[in-house]
Amino acid sequence: MPVLVEELVACLNIRPDGIYVDGTFGSGGHAKAVLERLGPKGTLIACDRDPQAAGCHHADFAEVGALLKREGYARADGIYVDLGLSSMQLAEAGRGFSFMKEGPLDMRMDTTKGETLKQKLSRTNEWELANILQTYGEERSAKKIARVIMEKKKKGKLETTRDLAEAVLEVSPQKSGPWRIHPATRTFQALRIWVNEELENLQQFLSQAPHLLNAGGRLCVIAYHSLEDRMVKRAFRRLAKEEEGFALITKKPIRPSPAEIQRNPRARSARLRCLTKN
Ligand SMILES: C[S@@+](CC[C@H](N)C(=O)[O-])C[C@H]1O[C@@H](n2cnc3c(N)ncnc32)[C@H](O)[C@@H]1O
């Protein structure tokens, strides 16, 4: 179920004959809504770094400029990304993203390259791991969790996502109450960001995409945690303030309505920001 779909489409201010780029195709929910508003002369170029996302280019949005160029365009009328994981990726135990399901320590979005979580963990030390959990997960018990993970690794008892989730639970036991997030949420988020170099890719995207817009074009980002949203906020504000022609469409981020959150709890942390080039 695509998040903030009506809001995204409104922000994009779609021209039926325009050129649009979806940088995170997933299962195509947002792409479908955009396509419905495009006429016969409109174009949608979609990509995803996950080779299992079928029906789009296999590419990283960090290389959005190269993708556009390959397709024969210098600029676009709208570019958007919906960050993070798709429900498909989370649901498939074999990808290793979920602490609710036992799977391998992989966590790569692009399964065709890069190191798996297991490979990365085999080369890291306790200090570095604590730093990752703290920085990318804003995890308060980072040091303790890193220690338990490394102890398990040394004993050869860190093979699956379940072992990883159990390591976290040894430090932070699960409290009761349906509103509480699972104690492993932050650790899994941090490790996923690390494995996929998500912040580096987002930074590359933010430094390119605004300059790939046609006059009147729109750039939209949907973020799900504060690290990413902060990067988007700062990049957009800096452009609006310092560079000629850019303006904020959203001064404050757009959040999902209570009705949407009720329908789709995954939407609860989403924030949509939009920038335009005049
Ligand atoms: C939240 S889902 C997108 C869902 C999609 N908007 C839909 O309506 O189905 C995020 C998707 O972005 C992809 N992704 C994350 N980082 C990416 C990157 N740097 N480049 C390309 N795709 C990326 C993931 O593989 C995942 O499929």
The ligand as an SDF file (V2000), in Angstrom:
LIG
                    3D

 27 29  0  0  0  0  0  0  0  0999 V2000
    9.1990    2.0220    0.6150 C   0  0  0  0  0  0  0  0  0  0  0  0
    9.6900    1.0820   -0.7470 S   0  0  0  0  0  0  0  0  0  0  0  0
    8.9700    1.9070   -2.1190 C   0  0  0  0  0  0  0  0  0  0  0  0
    7.5500    1.5160   -2.3680 C   0  0  0  0  0  0  0  0  0  0  0  0
    6.9790    2.1010   -3.6490 C   0  0  0  0  0  0  0  0  0  0  0  0
    6.9370    3.5520   -3.5960 N   0  0  0  0  0  0  0  0  0  0  0  0
    5.6110    1.5500   -3.9240 C   0  0  0  0  0  0  0  0  0  0  0  0
    4.6690    2.3390   -4.0330 O   0  0  0  0  0  0  0  0  0  0  0  0
    5.4880    0.3090   -4.0560 O   0  0  0  0  0  0  0  0  0  0  0  0
   11.3630    1.4920   -0.9530 C   0  0  0  0  0  0  0  0  0  0  0  0
   12.0390    0.8730   -2.1610 C   0  0  0  0  0  0  0  0  0  0  0  0
   13.1900    1.6740   -2.4260 O   0  0  0  0  0  0  0  0  0  0  0  0
   14.2370    0.8460   -2.8520 C   0  0  0  0  0  0  0  0  0  0  0  0
   15.4570    1.5860   -2.5860 N   0  0  0  0  0  0  0  0  0  0  0  0
   15.9720    1.9430   -1.3900 C   0  0  0  0  0  0  0  0  0  0  0  0
   17.1190    2.6290   -1.5510 N   0  0  0  0  0  0  0  0  0  0  0  0
   17.3020    2.7330   -2.8990 C   0  0  0  0  0  0  0  0  0  0  0  0
   18.3120    3.3410   -3.7000 C   0  0  0  0  0  0  0  0  0  0  0  0
   19.3600    3.9570   -3.1540 N   0  0  0  0  0  0  0  0  0  0  0  0
   18.1670    3.2990   -5.0500 N   0  0  0  0  0  0  0  0  0  0  0  0
   17.1050    2.6530   -5.6180 C   0  0  0  0  0  0  0  0  0  0  0  0
   16.1540    2.0340   -4.9020 N   0  0  0  0  0  0  0  0  0  0  0  0
   16.2460    2.0740   -3.5530 C   0  0  0  0  0  0  0  0  0  0  0  0
   14.0660   -0.4150   -2.0390 C   0  0  0  0  0  0  0  0  0  0  0  0
   14.6980   -1.5020   -2.6890 O   0  0  0  0  0  0  0  0  0  0  0  0
   12.5300   -0.5420   -1.9720 C   0  0  0  0  0  0  0  0  0  0  0  0
   12.0530   -1.3520   -3.0130 O   0  0  0  0  0  0  0  0  0  0  0  0
  1  2  1  0
  2  3  1  0
  2 10  1  0
  3  4  1  0
  4  5  1  0
  5  6  1  0
  5  7  1  0
  7  8  2  0
  7  9  1  0
 10 11  1  0
 11 12  1  0
 11 26  1  0
 12 13  1  0
 13 14  1  0
 13 24  1  0
 14 15  1  0
 14 23  1  0
 15 16  2  0
 16 17  1  0
 17 18  1  0
 17 23  2  0
 18 19  1  0
 18 20  2  0
 20 21  1  0
 21 22  2  0
 22 23  1  0
 24 25  1  0
 24 26  1  0
 26 27  1  0
M  CHG  2   2   1   9  -1
M  END
$$$$
